[in-house]
Each structure stands twice: as C-alpha cells, then as structure tokens.
Amino acid sequence: MPELVVLWTDALIFLLIALMLLFGCLAASREYLRTPWRSVGRSRMGMGALVVLSVYILIGVLDSVHYKPLLPEAAQTAQVTHSSEVQSLLDYLLTPLREQQEKTYSSPLATHLYSKENIEQADGRMLRDYPRLKYGGAHLQNPEQEWAADVTWTIVIGVQEALLAWLSITGIVIAWLGHRSGSTFFQQCQWITSSKTDIPWRVIFSVLGIILLVAFVAANLGVKYHLLGTDKVGEDVFYQTLKSVRTGLVIGTLTTLIMLPAAILMGIMAGYFRGWVDDLIQYIYTTLNSIPGVLLIAAAILMLHVYMNRHAEEFTSLVERADLRLLFLCIILGVTSWTGLCRLLRGEALKLRELDYVQAAQAFGVRHFTIIMRHILPNVLHIVMISVVLDFSGLVLAEAVLSYVNIGVDPTMNSWGNMINSARLEMAREPIVWWSLVAALIFMFTLVLAANLFSDVVRDAFDPRIRGDR
C-alpha cells in the first residue's frame, strides 16, 4: 500500500471543506441563510459559474491527496519500501502527461521540436532540421501526411465520448429529479427545456456539456500529443497548468480561512465595545495598513528562506519544502488582508449596537457574548460572505503578481505565477515561445471570471438593500 502523506495545506484544505459542509448544514436550518442561497440557486449566471468552479475545486482536491508510491522493487521482495517522491491522485491520473518528457520546447500538438538541431543521418552526414519528438505524435509513421487526419479523428472520438458521458449524467439527474417530484422522465425533460424549474438545470447541463467536451477532447489529444506544448526542459505545459490549479485555490481559500477569525473578532469587538477597545484595534490595523504589503511579504519570505536553509534536515522532500513556503505565503497574505473586512464589520457593529433590540438586551443584563452571537454576528454575515467571494479572485491574481517578482510560491511548485514569470525570457527568444503564457492566462482568466460572476450573484442575494428593492 502507498504511504499517505498529509501536508500542512492538505490538512487545512480538508478542514475548510469540513467548515463549508458545516456552514451548509447551518444555512439549511436557518431561514435567514436559506432564503439568500435559494436566490443564488435560481440564478442562471450563478449556477453556470458554480459548475465551472466545481471543476476547479475537483482538480484541487484530487491534487491535495498526497502519498508516497511503492518502489517497483517492492513487488518482488517481501520488504515494503516507498519512494521518496511525493505524488498526488492527480499525478496518478495524469501519469502519461507527467512521464512523457521531451528534450526541450515543442509547440502545441507538434510532432517535432521547436528549434533546429544537427541530426546525424544513417550515412554519417549531419543535417540541420527539426528532430522528431520522443512522445508527441510518436505513433505516426509519416507526420506530414498523417497528422491532420489523426488530430481530426482524435477530436471526433473525444466529442463522441463527451456526448455519451453528458447523456449519461443528464439522464441520471433528470430521472432523479422526476422521481423526487413525482413526474415522468419526459415531463421533467419538458420542464427543464422550457425553464420551468426553480433551479436553471438547462444552464447547468449546457455548461457541463461544454466542460465535458473540452475535457474529453483534451484527454484524447493529450495522450497522443502535447496539447499545450512543452517548456524548456520538455515538461508538458498542459500538465503544469492543471497542477497550478491547486496553488491558485490554496492561495484564494486558505488565506481567507486565516483572515476571517481576526477580521470578524476584532471588527465586531471594535464596533460593539467602542472606547479603548476600539482605539486599540484601530491603531493595530492602521499601523498594519501603513506598511507596504509587498515589502512585508518579501521580508517574511526571506526569513523563511533563512530558516529552511539552516534546518534543511527537517524537510524530507522538495514538495514539503515548497508546501511550507506556500502555507507561509497564505499566512502573510492573511495578515495583510484582514484589515479591510475588519473596518467594514466595525462600522456595521457600530450601527447595530444602537438598535432597539440590542439596547433592550443590554438593559435586561444579557451577557455581551450572547448579544454578539445572537444579534450582531448574524446581521453581519452578509458582509462576510460578500467580502470572501470578492477577495478570492484578487488573491488568485496576487499569487501571479508575487511569483512574477520572485516572492511568491517556491520556484519548484507549479503555479500560474511561475509560468508567467518563466515566460518573460521565452517571449524574448527567437522564435517566441508563447504557449506557456497563453495557457496560464486562459486557466487563470476562467477561474477568476467564474469567481467574479458567482460573487456578483452572492452579493446581490445577501445584500439586504438589494433584497429589499426586489
């Protein structure tokens, strides 16, 4: 059996998933939380964006289950020995992409290297030409004549598989919805196609169909070719882009998990208690805001580098070393980003503490903690929810910017920021290597766009002023 490895970020990711499930149970039992989420569920734009986000989350979760595989020699001997390399379930699923490493650059769907080299012929002569790739298009005998037909047929097979998978998934879901509502399968199909259901299933199925189409076509092409080309050392860019999804999600979610407790606690305390408590908390976040965030992050990363270099024996693999730097980056971003939400909660708490029911509770001698938990906190949850979903996309972009200036994640870790950083030199060479930059931008743009669209729907649903206008 492989040896399970739990990294710090893995533990925090599954803790965050548990907290989200707990919040889901809480929202299901509270009408003031259930009503806004019903509004989110009725939004076509929100549910379409949620399907896209769910795909990213699935990739991130698969990449967060780490293990050390058994060595090949262990199958022949009684002694169980594990490799020192740490892999994930996503690595296992993408084994062909991970192991098919070329010599150097190759363009998307290419069969030859991107630059010419001296090739020795059978008669001993040297010919300067584009060498064949070791894996990309290796099944073709004559790439110049067979490539177009092979790529077309591979895409057709991917489209057929995607259609079959889409029909299977939608059929199961429609049958379940019909059984739940007591209607027939064809009645449920008519309601969905005519948009007569509360949840916009037609939009969900349409977005799911597009995702399945892209996924199956990319899977079929990725096995035979390098779908998005290779980088300088011959690694598959498509594999790097998928591995970078977890890094973006970790930056966007764990930073929020670190930021929320301090922002909620200190913001409500400052607004509710006022006086010297308010002055002290204002002094803390005003002082913190006066320090440039980039300088603080750079100083923290440099101190972490010094610690890791002096205690190198504590890290058994490069993955653990890179994971610690990622966790430290999340902590620093959390420390520097809680002040904005704290200021918003302080202002809201100042207003809520003057309301009649809060004043009545204080007059009856109700404890401050009880007043905060029953009257203040539930009435500021909409601000917390709006800030969380709006800050997510900003944090994903922050990772790209910080990695671009070499104070982000570890250079050995796959991230969109590292891909963009490495593209600086690639864009300056001749011929230009453009596919790493384009791949990182497309995947990052899709995630940020889906997060922004979903956050707009959540903001409209949870904002009392907008709800009151409807």
N, C-alpha and C positions, 0 to 999 in steps of 0.2 A: 504493500500500500504506500502511496506517496505520503510524504511528511507535510502536514498542514502548517503553513506559516501565516501568522497574523501580524501584519504591520500596524503601526500606530494609526495610519489613515484608514486602514481597513476597519479597525475596531470603531473608529469614530463614524465611518460611513454607515455601518450597520446599526450603531447607536442612533444615528439620525433617522434611519429608516424606521426603527422602533418608535422613535418620538413622533414621526409622521403618522404611523398607524395609531398611536395613542391619541394624537390630535384628531384623527379621523373618527375614532370612537366617541371622543368628546363632542365633536361637531354633530355627529348623528343624534346625540342625546340632548342637544341644546338647540332650541328653536332659533335663537338669535344668530347662531352659527350655521344652522341648516338652511335657513332661507337664502343667505347670500350664495352659498355653494350651489343651491338649486338654480339660481340665476346664472352662475358660471356654466353649469351643465346644459343650459338651454342655448348658450351662445355658440353659434357655428364657428366663429373665428377662434374662440377659446378652446373648443374641443378639438378642432383641427390642429392648433398649436400644441395641445396636450399630447396628441398622438405622436407628433414629432419629438417632443421632449421625452416621451416614454421610451422611444427607440434609443435616444442618447443615454437615458438612465439605465436601460438594459445592458448596453455596451459597458457602461461604467461599473455596474455591479458584477458582470462577468469578469472584468479586469481587476476586481477587488478581492477575488477568491484566489489566494496565492498558495503555492505548495512547492516542495522540492521533489522532483520526479526520481524514480528509481534508476540507478545506473544500469546500462544494458548487461553488465557482467553479473548483476544480482540475480537475474533469471536463471543463470547457470550454476550458481553457488547457493548454499544454504544461508549464507550471511546476507543480511539486508543492509545495503549501502545506498545512500541517497546522494544525488548530485548537489553540488554547492550552488548551482544556478537556481534562482527563484523564478518560477513561471506562474502564470495565471490561467484560468479557464479560457480566457480569450486567446491567450497564446496557443493553447491546445487546439482550439477551433480554427485558428489561423496558421496552423503548422506549415502548410505549403508556402504561404507568403513569408513566414519567418525564416524558413530554411533555404529558400531559393534566392541566394545572394549572388549577384553578378560581380564583375570586376570593378566597374565604375558606372558613370552615368549612362542611362538609356532613356529615351523618350517614351511617353505613354503608348502602350500597345506595340512597341517596336520589337523587331527581331534581331537588330544589330546594335552595337554600341553607338554612342552619340558622337564620338570623335574617332578619327582615323588612327590606325596603328600599323606598324610594319608586320606583315604576315608572311611567314616563310612558306613557300609553295613546295609541292612534292619534289620538284626537280632542283630545289635548293635556292631558287630565286626569291628575292624579297619584294613583296608587293604591298604598297601602302593603300589600305582600304579599311572599310568598317567591319570589324570582326563580328561573327555570329555570337549571340548571347548563349549562355550556358543553359538557361531555363526558358527564357521568353521565346515562344514560338519554336521551341526545340523539336516539336512533333512534326513540323513542316519540312518536307524534303526540298521544295523549291519555294522559298518565302515570297519572291517577287510575283509569282503567278498564283500561289495558293492562299496568300494572306487575306485578301479581300473576301473571298468566298468563305474562308474559315471563320473570320470575325463575324460575318453576316449570319452564318448558320449558328454560331455560338449564341448570338443575341436572340435569334429566333427560339432556340431551346430555352434560354433564360426567360423569355416572355411567356412561353407555354407553361413552364414550371411556376412562374409567378401567378398566372391566371388560375392554375389548378389550386395553388395554395390559397389564393384570395377567395375562390369559390367555396373551398372547404371551410375557411374561417367564417366567412359571412353566412354560410348555410348553417353552421353550428350556432352562431349568435342569434340569427333570426329564428331558428327553431326554439332556442331557449326563451327568447322574448315572447314568442307565440304561446309557449307552454305557460309562461308566467302570467300572461294577460288573458289566457283562455281563448285565444283566437287561433285560426288555422295558419299554416305557413304562408299561404298565398295572400291571406288578408294582411298579415304582418308585412309582407313584401310591398303591398299596395300602400299601406300607411307610411312606410319608410320612403318609398319613391315619391310620394306626394307630400312629404314633410309634415305629416300629421302627428308625429310623435313628439313628446316633450324634449327628448334628447335628440340632437341632429345626427341620427345614425347615417344618413346619406352622406354627410360631410365626412364623418369618421371613416366610413367604408371607402370613400373616394381617396382620402389621404393615405389610408392603409394600403390601397391598391397601388398608388404611386410609389410608396416606400418599398413594398414587396417587389414591384417591377425593377426598381433601381437595385435592390439587394440581390435578387436572383441573377440579373444580368451582370452585375459586378462580380458576384461569386463565380459564375461560369467563365467570365473573361479573366478574372484574377488567377485562376488555376493554370490557365494556358499561357497567359502573358502577364507582364507587369502593367496593371491597369493605369496607374498614375506614374509610371516610370520608376527609375531608381535614383538614389543620391550618389554622392561622391564615392562612397565605399561600397556601392552596389546594393544597398538595402532597399527593399520595396517601399515606395513612398505611400502607397495605399495602406500598408500595414502600419507605418509610422503615424499616419493620420488617424486611424482607428484607435491606436494606443494612446493618442493625445486626448481622446475624449475624456478619459478618466481624470486626467490632470485638470482640464477645464472645469469639470463638475466638482472636483475636490476643492479647487480654489473658490468656486462660487457658493458651495454649500457649507463646507466646514468653517470658512471664515464667518459666515452668518451664524453658525452654531456657537462659535466663540464670542461673537459680538453681542448676541441677543441678551444673555443674562446681565451683563454690565449695563447695557443701554436701558433695558426695562427697569431694573432695580434702581439705578441711580436717577433715571429720568422721573420715575414716579415719586421717589423719595424727595427729590428736589422740589417738585411741584406741590406735593401734599404737605410736607412738614415746613417748608419755607424757612425763614430765619437763617441761622448759622449753617444748617444743613444745606440749604440752597446755595449759600455763598461758597461753601467749601466745594460742592460738586461743580458749580460754575467755574470756580478757579481751576479745578482739575482739567475739565475739558477745554477751557480757554487756553490754558498753558499747553496742552497737548496739540491743539489746533495751530498754535504758533510755531511748532516745529515742522519743517518741511517733511512730508511723508516719505519722499524718495530718499532723503538723507537718513532718516530713521531706519528705513528698511535696509539700506546699504550697510549702515553700521551694525545692525543686528546680524545680517548675513556674514559679514566679515568676522564678527565674534564667533559665530557658529563654525566658520571655516577653521579658525584657530583651535577651537575645541576638538573638532573632528580630526585635525592633523596630529594633535597631541595624544588622542585616545583612539588611534586607528584600530587597535586590537579589539575594541568593543563592537566593531561592525564586521560581520562575517561575510557580507556581500555588498556589491555596489548598489543593489536595489534597496537595502536597508539604509545605506548612507543617503541615497537620493530621497528616500521616503522621509527621513528625519528633516532634511532641508525643506521639503515640501510642507511638512507639518509646521516647521518654524516660520515659513513664509505665511501660512494661513494665520498663525498666531499674531504675527506682526501686522498683517492687514486687518485682522480683527481689532487689534488695539488701536489702530489709527482710523478706523471707520465707524466706531460706535458713537462718536460724538454727535453726529447729525441726527440720528434717531433719538438719542438722549435729549437733545434740545427740543425736538418735536413733542416727546412724551412729557417733558417738563411743562411746556405751555398748555398741553391738554389737561394735565393733572391740576394745574393752577385754576383752570376753568371749572373742572368737575368738583373740586373740593368746596366750591361756593354754592353748589346746587342744594336745593331744599332737603332732599332725602339724605344727602351726606351730612348736612348740618344737623338733621334730626338724629341720625345715628350717633354722632358725636355727643349730642345733648343727652341721649339715653345711656351714655357711658360705654358704648360698643368699642372694643379694642381697635387700635389703629390697623393692626394686621388684618383683622376681619373686614374692616371697611375697605382697605386696599384690595383685598382678594375678591370681595363681593360687588363692590360698586365702582372702583377705579379701573382695575385691570380689565374687566370685560368690556368697558367702554373705550379702551384704547387699543383693543386687539385689531381693529380695522387699520389703524395707523401702522402697527407692527407688521401686519400681513402685506400691506401695500409697500412698505419700505423693503421687506425681504425680497419680494418678487422683482421690484425695480432695481435693487442693488445687485442682483445676481448677474445680469448682463454686464454691468460695469466692472464687476470683479473678474469676469472671464476676460474682458478686454485688458484689465490691469495686468493680468499674468503675461499676456503677449507683450505689453509695453515693457514690463520689468525684465522679462527674459531677453528682450531686444537690447537692453542696456547692460546685460550680464549680471543682474542682481535678482533674477527670478529663480526658477527651479534649477536643479542640477543639470549641467550640460548632458549627462548621460541619460536623463529621463526624457521620454518622448513628450513633447508639448508643442502646441501651435506656435508659441513664442519662440522656442528654439528653432523650429522650422523656418520661421520668418527671419530670425537672426542669421541662420546659415545661408539664407537666400540673398543676403547682401552681396557676398562675394560671387555667388552664382550668377546674379544678374549683371555683374561687371565683366564676366568672362566672354569669350567668343568661341563657339556660338553660345547664346544665352540659354541658361537652364532655368526655365520659368515654371515648371510643373510643381515643384515643392511649395513655392509661394502661393500659387493658384489653389492647390489642394488645401492648404491650411486656411486660406481666406474663405473658401467655399464652405468648409465644415464649420468654421467659427462663425461665419455670417449666418448660416442656417440655424445654429444653436441660439445665437443672440437674437435673431429675428423672432424665432418661436418663443423665446423667453419674454421678449418685449410685448408681443401680441397677447400672450397669456397674462402678463402682468397688467396690461390695459384692461382686460376683462375683469380680473380680480379687483383692480382698483375701483372700477365702476360698480361692482357688486357690493363691495364692503364700505364704500364711502357713504355715510349717512345723508350727506347733502344731495348726492346724485340719486340715491334711492328715494329720497323724499320728493324729488321732482318728477318721478315716474308715475 
